[in-house]
C-alpha cells in the first residue's frame, strides 16, 4: 500500500470538536507537524473531514 504524508497547515482553533478528534487520531497536534500513514479507507475518510486544515502528499 502507498504511504500518505500528512501535514497540518492550518490551526485547529475554530474547528469543530469532531475535526479536532480526527486531527488527534491522525497524530497531528501542532501546526506544520507531519505524519505518515498507510493509504486506507479509514484514513482517507478522516482526511476528507479535515481536508481544509491539512496538506496531503502521496
FIGU-793351 format. One record per atom (N, C-alpha, C): atom name; x, y, z. Coordinates in nm, 3 decimals. Layout:
[rec "CA" [X Y Z]],
...
END
This chain:
[rec "N" [0.084 -0.118 0.000]],
[rec "CA" [0.000 0.000 0.000]],
[rec "C" [0.089 0.125 0.000]],
[rec "N" [0.032 0.232 -0.051]],
[rec "CA" [0.105 0.358 -0.059]],
[rec "C" [0.103 0.429 0.075]],
[rec "N" [0.206 0.507 0.095]],
[rec "CA" [0.213 0.589 0.216]],
[rec "C" [0.162 0.729 0.185]],
[rec "N" [0.093 0.788 0.280]],
[rec "CA" [0.047 0.926 0.270]],
[rec "C" [0.125 1.010 0.369]],
[rec "N" [0.175 1.123 0.324]],
[rec "CA" [0.245 1.218 0.410]],
[rec "C" [0.147 1.331 0.437]],
[rec "N" [0.109 1.348 0.562]],
[rec "CA" [0.004 1.444 0.600]],
[rec "C" [0.066 1.552 0.688]],
[rec "N" [0.046 1.679 0.648]],
[rec "CA" [0.100 1.792 0.722]],
[rec "C" [-0.015 1.885 0.760]],
[rec "N" [-0.021 1.922 0.887]],
[rec "CA" [-0.124 2.018 0.930]],
[rec "C" [-0.076 2.157 0.891]],
[rec "N" [-0.154 2.227 0.807]],
[rec "CA" [-0.114 2.358 0.757]],
[rec "C" [-0.190 2.473 0.820]],
[rec "N" [-0.306 2.444 0.879]],
[rec "CA" [-0.386 2.550 0.941]],
[rec "C" [-0.417 2.513 1.085]],
[rec "N" [-0.448 2.615 1.163]],
[rec "CA" [-0.474 2.597 1.305]],
[rec "C" [-0.605 2.523 1.330]],
[rec "N" [-0.608 2.449 1.440]],
[rec "CA" [-0.729 2.379 1.481]],
[rec "C" [-0.825 2.471 1.557]],
[rec "N" [-0.782 2.593 1.587]],
[rec "CA" [-0.869 2.688 1.656]],
[rec "C" [-0.987 2.720 1.564]],
[rec "N" [-1.106 2.707 1.614]],
[rec "CA" [-1.226 2.733 1.535]],
[rec "C" [-1.280 2.609 1.465]],
[rec "N" [-1.205 2.498 1.470]],
[rec "CA" [-1.253 2.374 1.410]],
[rec "C" [-1.356 2.310 1.503]],
[rec "N" [-1.442 2.227 1.446]],
[rec "CA" [-1.542 2.160 1.529]],
[rec "C" [-1.476 2.053 1.616]],
[rec "N" [-1.548 2.006 1.715]],
[rec "CA" [-1.495 1.904 1.807]],
[rec "C" [-1.459 1.777 1.731]],
[rec "N" [-1.541 1.739 1.633]],
[rec "CA" [-1.514 1.617 1.555]],
[rec "C" [-1.388 1.633 1.471]],
[rec "N" [-1.365 1.751 1.416]],
[rec "CA" [-1.244 1.775 1.338]],
[rec "C" [-1.121 1.769 1.427]],
[rec "N" [-1.131 1.821 1.548]],
[rec "CA" [-1.019 1.815 1.642]],
[rec "C" [-0.989 1.670 1.680]],
[rec "N" [-1.093 1.589 1.698]],
[rec "CA" [-1.074 1.447 1.729]],
[rec "C" [-1.008 1.375 1.613]],
[rec "N" [-1.045 1.410 1.490]],
[rec "CA" [-0.982 1.348 1.374]],
[rec "C" [-0.834 1.385 1.365]],
[rec "N" [-0.801 1.511 1.391]],
[rec "CA" [-0.660 1.552 1.391]],
[rec "C" [-0.582 1.476 1.498]],
[rec "N" [-0.640 1.461 1.617]],
[rec "CA" [-0.575 1.387 1.724]],
[rec "C" [-0.553 1.241 1.685]],
[rec "N" [-0.654 1.180 1.623]],
[rec "CA" [-0.645 1.040 1.583]],
[rec "C" [-0.540 1.021 1.473]],
[rec "N" [-0.522 1.122 1.390]],
[rec "CA" [-0.418 1.115 1.287]],
[rec "C" [-0.279 1.139 1.345]],
[rec "N" [-0.272 1.191 1.466]],
[rec "CA" [-0.143 1.218 1.531]],
[rec "C" [-0.094 1.359 1.509]],
[rec "N" [-0.182 1.448 1.464]],
[rec "CA" [-0.144 1.587 1.439]],
[rec "C" [-0.186 1.673 1.557]],
[rec "N" [-0.088 1.730 1.624]],
[rec "CA" [-0.117 1.810 1.742]],
[rec "C" [-0.067 1.954 1.730]],
[rec "N" [0.023 1.981 1.637]],
[rec "CA" [0.079 2.114 1.619]],
[rec "C" [0.074 2.152 1.472]],
[rec "N" [0.080 2.282 1.446]],
[rec "CA" [0.087 2.328 1.308]],
[rec "C" [0.221 2.287 1.248]],
[rec "N" [0.221 2.258 1.120]],
[rec "CA" [0.339 2.217 1.043]],
[rec "C" [0.397 2.084 1.088]],
[rec "N" [0.325 2.009 1.167]],
[rec "CA" [0.368 1.874 1.205]],
[rec "C" [0.330 1.778 1.093]],
[rec "N" [0.418 1.684 1.064]],
[rec "CA" [0.396 1.588 0.956]],
[rec "C" [0.395 1.447 1.012]],
[rec "N" [0.301 1.366 0.964]],
[rec "CA" [0.292 1.225 1.000]],
[rec "C" [0.275 1.144 0.872]],
[rec "N" [0.306 1.015 0.880]],
[rec "CA" [0.287 0.925 0.767]],
[rec "C" [0.191 0.814 0.807]],
[rec "N" [0.098 0.783 0.717]],
[rec "CA" [0.001 0.677 0.739]],
[rec "C" [-0.013 0.597 0.610]],
[rec "N" [-0.055 0.472 0.625]],
[rec "CA" [-0.086 0.390 0.508]],
[rec "C" [-0.213 0.444 0.441]],
[rec "N" [-0.221 0.428 0.312]],
[rec "CA" [-0.337 0.470 0.235]],
[rec "C" [-0.449 0.367 0.254]],
[rec "N" [-0.548 0.400 0.338]],
[rec "CA" [-0.660 0.309 0.363]],
[rec "C" [-0.790 0.389 0.364]],
[rec "N" [-0.900 0.318 0.355]],
[rec "CA" [-1.031 0.384 0.350]],
[rec "C" [-1.059 0.461 0.478]],
[rec "N" [-1.016 0.409 0.591]],
[rec "CA" [-1.039 0.477 0.720]],
[rec "C" [-0.964 0.610 0.725]],
[rec "N" [-0.837 0.607 0.688]],
[rec "CA" [-0.755 0.729 0.689]],
[rec "C" [-0.809 0.830 0.589]],
[rec "N" [-0.847 0.785 0.470]],
[rec "CA" [-0.900 0.876 0.369]],
[rec "C" [-1.030 0.941 0.415]],
[rec "N" [-1.114 0.868 0.488]],
[rec "CA" [-1.236 0.924 0.541]],
[rec "C" [-1.209 1.031 0.645]],
[rec "N" [-1.109 1.006 0.729]],
[rec "CA" [-1.071 1.106 0.830]],
[rec "C" [-1.014 1.231 0.762]],
[rec "N" [-0.933 1.211 0.659]],
[rec "CA" [-0.874 1.325 0.588]],
[rec "C" [-0.979 1.406 0.515]],
[rec "N" [-1.083 1.341 0.467]],
[rec "CA" [-1.190 1.412 0.398]],
[rec "C" [-1.257 1.512 0.490]],
[rec "N" [-1.266 1.480 0.618]],
[rec "CA" [-1.331 1.570 0.715]],
[rec "C" [-1.245 1.691 0.751]],
[rec "N" [-1.113 1.679 0.736]],
[rec "CA" [-1.023 1.789 0.775]],
[rec "C" [-0.936 1.835 0.658]],
[rec "N" [-0.983 1.814 0.534]],
[rec "CA" [-0.900 1.845 0.417]],
[rec "C" [-0.863 1.992 0.406]],
[rec "N" [-0.942 2.080 0.469]],
[rec "CA" [-0.912 2.224 0.464]],
[rec "C" [-0.804 2.263 0.565]],
[rec "N" [-0.767 2.172 0.655]],
[rec "CA" [-0.666 2.200 0.756]],
[rec "C" [-0.531 2.133 0.728]],
[rec "N" [-0.527 2.041 0.633]],
[rec "CA" [-0.407 1.962 0.609]],
[rec "C" [-0.365 1.966 0.463]],
[rec "N" [-0.238 1.928 0.441]],
[rec "CA" [-0.185 1.908 0.307]],
[rec "C" [-0.147 1.761 0.296]],
[rec "N" [-0.186 1.696 0.186]],
[rec "CA" [-0.165 1.553 0.170]],
[rec "C" [-0.074 1.529 0.051]],
[rec "N" [0.032 1.449 0.071]],
[rec "CA" [0.123 1.411 -0.036]],
[rec "C" [0.128 1.260 -0.042]],
[rec "N" [0.136 1.207 -0.162]],
[rec "CA" [0.144 1.062 -0.178]],
[rec "C" [0.288 1.016 -0.186]],
END
